[in-house]
Amino acid sequence: MTGVLNTVDQRTKLVGENRLELLLFSLNSSQMFAINVFKVREVIKVPPLTKMPGAHYNITGVASLRGVSVPIIDLRAAIGFPPSRLENQEENLIITEYNRTVQGFLVGQVRNIVNTTWSEIQPPPKTAGRSNYLTAITRIKDAESEKIIEIIDVEKVLAEIIDYDVSISEGVLDEQLAAQMIGRNVLIVDDSSTARAQVKGTLSQLGLNILECCDGLQALRLLQSWCDEGKDVANELLLMITDAEMPEMDGYKLTHEVRSDPRMKDLHVVLNTSLSGSFNDAMVKKVGCDRFISKFQPDLLVEVTQNRLRTVLGL
């Protein structure tokens, strides 16, 4: 495991090229799971953990890492496996940053990092049902066989532990815009059903009509079909809010394709992602997004939407 993440800072160039790197790990079974390397801060052996009375049942304790208290989530239990683990099996912590918070995930063996493209990442089978904890699957070939890799929907795991409130703070809503909001279309593009529900739950309070796509390719095909029908995409949609990381086509590539098509180049695009803000500020400029928002901030979502409407109305 030594050095497995020692070049993370150099991997940022993959984002925006419809590529990603996955950190593979097990949960004390033969099945392989993965998360995006770019959200991983470090991988460490399990340090002493302090129990927290009254904590969520999937939080196994708190670790002190360089003076910072980090909650540790038993990922095996969180995605529905029996929480008990056998003695003498390897355990590691994957320290991550999601939605402006740092947390550790207790896993089994950390295997390796694989480089792939978002086009090779597929949504989970529909027969898996809505309650599964996957955003996607992919296949990795080794010398012996081809293995299915399951990519964890970390946002769903966190949403079941952290209470994400979609209520809007007093004073954020512009009452003068309320009537103008009703019925306008907003397109949400995100592979996580949990993330889509959070944005929809926030913006639906404004009377907006919410359309949803679960990956960038699906969204692009929808927009292209509207263009082929002679519709003005920028008039059809008040704005498009897209995640960065998605199967088949990521949000950066989606934005690039939108900006490259004269028929939809004026569509207002907001990047709403759990990836780090400093990096995304640069990516917004590179691919032409209009705004970046780090997840999950209901008040900021509302403010950005209202500002867009003010521009449309010439206010």
LUMKE-937813 format. One line per 10 residues: number of its first residue (from 0); their letters; for each residue x, y, z of C-alpha. Coordinates in Angstrom, 3 decimals, padded with zeros to 6 digits. Layout:
N
NUM	A	X,Y,Z | ... $
END
This chain:
315
0	MTGVLNTVDQ	000.000,000.000,000.000 | 003.009,002.286,000.475 | 003.014,004.915,-002.226 | -000.317,003.845,-003.693 | -001.533,007.452,-003.573 | 001.760,009.296,-003.795 | 000.934,010.793,-007.184 | -002.648,011.890,-006.511 | -001.784,015.543,-007.146 | -000.576,014.633,-010.639 $
10	RTKLVGENRL	-003.782,012.778,-011.470 | -005.942,015.878,-011.715 | -005.166,016.091,-015.427 | -007.372,013.037,-015.959 | -010.433,014.961,-014.861 | -011.848,016.858,-017.815 | -010.538,014.302,-020.295 | -013.439,011.917,-019.572 | -010.966,009.742,-017.679 | -010.652,008.714,-014.070 $
20	ELLLFSLNSS	-008.662,006.504,-011.761 | -010.296,004.114,-009.355 | -008.953,002.911,-006.024 | -009.881,-000.758,-005.715 | -010.537,-002.430,-002.398 | -012.339,-005.365,-000.840 | -014.712,-005.559,002.089 | -013.290,-008.834,003.397 | -014.750,-010.779,000.499 | -013.767,-011.712,-003.020 $
30	QMFAINVFKV	-015.916,-008.943,-004.518 | -014.077,-005.784,-005.603 | -015.314,-002.261,-004.918 | -013.988,001.146,-005.925 | -014.123,004.891,-005.383 | -012.607,007.696,-007.423 | -008.987,008.349,-006.453 | -009.508,012.081,-006.719 | -011.701,012.060,-003.596 | -009.138,010.104,-001.581 $
40	REVIKVPPLT	-006.784,011.960,000.728 | -004.801,008.973,001.974 | -004.909,005.274,002.795 | -003.687,004.226,006.241 | -003.705,001.314,008.632 | -006.447,001.508,011.241 | -005.283,003.666,014.192 | -006.849,003.517,017.668 | -010.491,004.550,017.462 | -012.509,006.339,020.111 $
50	KMPGAHYNIT	-016.109,005.224,020.497 | -018.803,007.911,020.345 | -021.844,007.285,022.553 | -025.027,007.930,020.634 | -023.309,008.027,017.239 | -024.901,006.538,014.143 | -024.661,002.754,014.188 | -022.460,002.714,011.063 | -019.861,004.997,012.654 | -017.405,002.693,014.340 $
60	GVASLRGVSV	-015.476,005.466,016.095 | -013.355,008.580,015.676 | -009.687,008.679,014.688 | -007.305,011.501,015.536 | -005.318,012.268,012.383 | -002.701,014.992,012.764 | -004.802,016.652,015.438 | -008.092,016.452,013.515 | -010.953,014.220,014.660 | -012.215,012.163,011.722 $
70	PIIDLRAAIG	-015.365,010.001,011.933 | -014.813,006.440,010.727 | -017.619,004.720,008.837 | -017.824,000.942,008.625 | -018.400,000.760,004.872 | -019.227,-002.930,004.962 | -022.126,-002.345,007.344 | -023.168,000.903,005.631 | -023.903,-000.780,002.300 | -025.859,-003.635,003.835 $
80	FPPSRLENQE	-023.325,-006.371,004.520 | -023.204,-007.989,007.968 | -021.139,-005.597,010.112 | -019.176,-008.330,011.866 | -015.666,-008.944,010.533 | -013.444,-011.936,011.001 | -010.343,-011.638,013.136 | -006.894,-011.506,011.548 | -008.206,-010.127,008.262 | -006.589,-007.029,006.826 $
90	ENLIITEYNR	-008.308,-003.716,007.552 | -007.473,-000.259,006.251 | -008.887,003.231,006.326 | -009.575,005.226,003.178 | -009.634,008.895,004.206 | -011.825,010.905,001.826 | -013.212,014.378,001.291 | -016.823,014.574,000.143 | -019.208,017.503,000.242 | -016.737,019.668,002.186 $
100	TVQGFLVGQV	-016.341,017.066,004.949 | -013.553,014.621,005.770 | -014.353,011.067,006.813 | -012.700,007.668,006.867 | -014.112,004.440,005.473 | -013.163,001.182,007.141 | -012.477,-001.376,004.395 | -010.590,-004.608,003.919 | -007.595,-004.962,001.638 | -006.719,-001.985,-000.553 $
110	RNIVNTTWSE	-005.606,-003.434,-003.872 | -004.398,-001.008,-006.512 | -005.324,001.944,-008.714 | -006.655,001.449,-012.233 | -006.845,004.037,-014.992 | -009.974,003.944,-017.144 | -012.438,006.146,-019.037 | -015.917,007.225,-018.061 | -017.160,005.572,-021.252 | -016.166,002.238,-019.689 $
120	IQPPPKTAGR	-018.182,003.002,-016.553 | -021.773,001.792,-016.779 | -024.828,002.418,-014.574 | -025.775,-000.504,-012.312 | -028.360,-002.892,-013.796 | -031.944,-001.687,-013.375 | -032.745,-005.061,-011.833 | -030.491,-004.099,-008.898 | -033.383,-001.993,-007.597 | -033.421,001.520,-006.182 $
130	SNYLTAITRI	-032.022,000.597,-002.787 | -028.575,-000.516,-003.975 | -025.472,001.444,-002.962 | -023.831,001.649,-006.390 | -023.511,004.535,-008.789 | -021.876,002.414,-011.453 | -020.031,-000.750,-012.391 | -017.083,-001.461,-014.635 | -014.990,-004.436,-015.729 | -011.272,-004.807,-015.193 $
140	KDAESEKIIE	-009.214,-007.477,-016.917 | -006.202,-009.087,-015.291 | -003.989,-011.988,-016.276 | -006.502,-014.535,-015.014 | -009.970,-013.195,-015.713 | -012.298,-010.239,-016.148 | -013.695,-008.887,-012.893 | -016.727,-006.745,-012.205 | -015.903,-003.689,-010.096 | -018.722,-002.038,-008.147 $
150	IIDVEKVLAE	-018.394,001.718,-007.606 | -019.888,002.833,-004.307 | -022.462,005.642,-004.107 | -020.691,007.392,-001.258 | -023.169,010.267,-001.285 | -025.978,007.850,-000.489 | -023.931,006.314,002.337 | -023.245,009.743,003.815 | -026.846,010.928,003.397 | -028.018,008.039,005.577 $
160	IIDYDVSISE	-025.639,009.134,008.333 | -025.674,012.915,007.976 | -029.019,014.718,007.926 | -028.868,016.865,004.782 | -031.518,019.545,005.236 | -033.067,020.845,001.994 | -034.883,023.703,003.720 | -034.100,027.229,002.557 | -032.936,029.805,005.092 | -035.069,032.824,005.882 $
170	GVLDEQLAAQ	-034.296,035.769,003.649 | -032.794,033.748,000.786 | -035.957,033.587,-001.326 | -036.657,036.648,-003.448 | -040.412,037.048,-003.230 | -040.408,039.352,-006.271 | -039.147,036.449,-008.402 | -041.486,033.802,-006.993 | -044.177,034.071,-009.681 | -041.557,034.071,-012.454 $
180	MIGRNVLIVD	-039.998,030.841,-011.185 | -043.126,028.700,-011.461 | -043.004,026.179,-014.293 | -039.531,027.009,-015.579 | -037.392,023.970,-016.387 | -034.156,022.982,-014.673 | -032.164,019.919,-015.786 | -030.318,018.001,-013.059 | -027.589,015.606,-014.238 | -026.129,013.314,-011.583 $
190	DSSTARAQVK	-025.496,009.574,-011.322 | -026.373,009.551,-007.623 | -030.118,009.315,-007.010 | -029.469,010.746,-003.564 | -027.735,013.822,-004.977 | -030.506,014.337,-007.524 | -033.117,014.093,-004.776 | -031.278,016.709,-002.700 | -031.177,019.235,-005.542 | -034.735,018.455,-006.620 $
200	GTLSQLGLNI	-035.998,018.769,-003.043 | -034.384,022.197,-002.810 | -035.418,023.709,-006.134 | -038.906,022.225,-006.209 | -039.721,024.621,-003.376 | -039.393,027.441,-005.922 | -042.078,025.967,-008.173 | -039.518,024.923,-010.781 | -040.123,021.920,-013.032 | -037.235,019.505,-012.489 $
210	LECCDGLQAL	-035.963,017.217,-015.244 | -033.441,014.494,-014.389 | -030.703,012.585,-016.214 | -028.410,010.046,-014.547 | -025.288,010.618,-016.658 | -023.738,013.092,-019.052 | -024.357,011.061,-022.196 | -028.070,010.752,-021.428 | -028.252,014.505,-020.887 | -026.360,015.279,-024.085 $
220	RLLQSWCDEG	-028.653,013.048,-026.135 | -031.701,014.750,-024.612 | -030.371,018.199,-025.445 | -029.403,017.131,-028.968 | -032.872,015.697,-029.553 | -034.410,019.029,-028.568 | -032.090,020.815,-030.971 | -033.018,018.395,-033.759 | -036.674,019.247,-033.081 | -035.870,022.913,-033.571 $
230	KDVANELLLM	-036.078,023.866,-029.894 | -033.879,026.566,-028.377 | -032.225,024.741,-025.475 | -031.289,027.966,-023.683 | -034.973,028.959,-023.704 | -036.221,025.493,-022.754 | -034.024,025.362,-019.656 | -033.390,028.053,-017.095 | -030.153,026.212,-016.333 | -028.520,022.791,-016.224 $
240	ITDAEMPEMD	-026.966,021.609,-012.949 | -024.485,018.804,-013.511 | -022.248,016.620,-011.400 | -018.619,016.165,-012.447 | -018.220,012.392,-012.081 | -020.713,010.241,-013.969 | -020.760,007.000,-015.974 | -020.267,007.110,-019.740 | -019.649,010.883,-019.850 | -018.515,013.163,-017.035 $
250	GYKLTHEVRS	-019.803,016.671,-016.409 | -016.730,018.359,-017.866 | -017.051,016.475,-021.137 | -020.786,017.191,-021.196 | -020.129,020.905,-020.778 | -017.469,020.822,-023.484 | -019.903,019.149,-025.902 | -022.601,021.699,-025.081 | -020.256,024.625,-025.637 | -019.001,023.092,-028.898 $
260	DPRMKDLHVV	-022.500,022.865,-030.393 | -023.706,026.267,-031.712 | -027.308,025.188,-031.111 | -026.857,024.966,-027.338 | -023.725,026.941,-026.560 | -025.681,029.571,-024.615 | -027.130,027.089,-022.115 | -026.344,028.160,-018.543 | -024.322,025.335,-016.938 | -023.655,024.981,-013.210 $
270	LNTSLSGSFN	-021.192,022.389,-011.957 | -022.411,020.930,-008.647 | -019.872,018.481,-007.309 | -018.251,017.078,-004.197 | -014.783,017.429,-005.727 | -012.444,020.074,-004.310 | -013.289,023.670,-005.061 | -009.815,024.969,-005.932 | -009.431,022.377,-008.654 | -012.900,022.972,-010.036 $
280	DAMVKKVGCD	-012.362,026.714,-010.282 | -009.725,025.941,-012.899 | -011.869,023.316,-014.605 | -014.841,025.700,-014.829 | -012.707,028.072,-016.879 | -011.244,025.295,-018.984 | -014.517,023.720,-020.137 | -016.748,026.786,-019.943 | -019.081,026.190,-017.001 | -020.866,029.323,-015.817 $
290	RFISKFQPDL	-020.627,028.525,-012.114 | -019.226,025.989,-009.653 | -021.012,024.935,-006.453 | -019.621,022.439,-003.964 | -022.239,020.002,-002.645 | -024.549,020.259,-000.768 | -025.623,023.904,-000.195 | -029.364,024.543,-000.602 | -029.175,028.304,-000.048 | -026.417,028.679,-002.642 $
300	LVEVTQNRLR	-028.366,026.565,-005.139 | -031.323,028.899,-004.704 | -029.191,032.031,-004.994 | -027.527,030.800,-008.197 | -030.904,029.900,-009.699 | -032.409,033.254,-008.772 | -029.413,035.117,-010.191 | -029.821,033.239,-013.444 | -033.492,034.203,-013.628 | -032.638,037.842,-012.961 $
310	TVLGL	-030.266,037.744,-015.936 | -032.912,036.133,-018.143 | -035.445,038.797,-017.113 | -032.916,041.594,-017.564 | -033.114,042.656,-013.935 $
END
